[in-house]
Amino acid sequence: MPEDKNNATPDVLSSLNLMNYRLETLEKKLDMLSKELEKESDHGKQQNILNTINSLVEILEKNQNRLS
């Protein structure tokens, strides 16, 4: 990715916009799962939700590092 987004080609800007949209979608899913976890009383389901949350956090961190 170019360091200066002002000089980026339309294709690169389009890719960046798509990546930002996907990151926002993952962040919304993370919020939903966090709320679901608060309400869940079954330990097995809590563990599954936590595993999914951890995976999403890892994906978000990797992708946010690519954008910076």
C-alpha positions as a Python dict, from the first residue, in 0.01 Angstrom:
ca = {
    (1, 'M'): (0, 0, 0),
    (2, 'P'): (129, 346, -76),
    (3, 'E'): (234, 548, 224),
    (4, 'D'): (75, 864, 83),
    (5, 'K'): (-293, 793, 16),
    (6, 'N'): (-324, 1128, -166),
    (7, 'N'): (-109, 990, -448),
    (8, 'A'): (-281, 649, -462),
    (9, 'T'): (-438, 519, -779),
    (10, 'P'): (-818, 471, -796),
    (11, 'D'): (-771, 92, -771),
    (12, 'V'): (-569, 127, -451),
    (13, 'L'): (-823, 371, -304),
    (14, 'S'): (-1104, 133, -394),
    (15, 'S'): (-919, -152, -221),
    (16, 'L'): (-863, 64, 87),
    (17, 'N'): (-1230, 159, 100),
    (18, 'L'): (-1331, -207, 72),
    (19, 'M'): (-1088, -306, 346),
    (20, 'N'): (-1221, -27, 571),
    (21, 'Y'): (-1577, -147, 508),
    (22, 'R'): (-1481, -503, 597),
    (23, 'L'): (-1305, -388, 914),
    (24, 'E'): (-1614, -190, 1016),
    (25, 'T'): (-1828, -500, 955),
    (26, 'L'): (-1598, -711, 1172),
    (27, 'E'): (-1606, -447, 1446),
    (28, 'K'): (-1988, -450, 1441),
    (29, 'K'): (-1984, -830, 1466),
    (30, 'L'): (-1744, -803, 1759),
    (31, 'D'): (-1986, -566, 1935),
    (32, 'M'): (-2276, -806, 1873),
    (33, 'L'): (-2080, -1101, 2009),
    (34, 'S'): (-1977, -904, 2318),
    (35, 'K'): (-2342, -828, 2395),
    (36, 'E'): (-2436, -1189, 2329),
    (37, 'L'): (-2161, -1306, 2565),
    (38, 'E'): (-2296, -1082, 2844),
    (39, 'K'): (-2638, -1247, 2817),
    (40, 'E'): (-2524, -1607, 2769),
    (41, 'S'): (-2532, -1832, 3077),
    (42, 'D'): (-2427, -2162, 2919),
    (43, 'H'): (-2054, -2213, 2976),
    (44, 'G'): (-2000, -2404, 2650),
    (45, 'K'): (-2168, -2132, 2446),
    (46, 'Q'): (-1969, -1866, 2632),
    (47, 'Q'): (-1649, -2046, 2538),
    (48, 'N'): (-1751, -2063, 2171),
    (49, 'I'): (-1835, -1692, 2171),
    (50, 'L'): (-1500, -1610, 2336),
    (51, 'N'): (-1314, -1815, 2076),
    (52, 'T'): (-1492, -1628, 1798),
    (53, 'I'): (-1421, -1292, 1964),
    (54, 'N'): (-1053, -1379, 1996),
    (55, 'S'): (-1037, -1474, 1629),
    (56, 'L'): (-1206, -1149, 1526),
    (57, 'V'): (-969, -942, 1740),
    (58, 'E'): (-671, -1115, 1581),
    (59, 'I'): (-806, -1048, 1230),
    (60, 'L'): (-880, -685, 1314),
    (61, 'E'): (-533, -627, 1457),
    (62, 'K'): (-361, -777, 1154),
    (63, 'N'): (-566, -574, 910),
    (64, 'Q'): (-540, -248, 1101),
    (65, 'N'): (-162, -289, 1104),
    (66, 'R'): (-171, -321, 725),
    (67, 'L'): (-361, 7, 694),
    (68, 'S'): (-124, 204, 914),
}
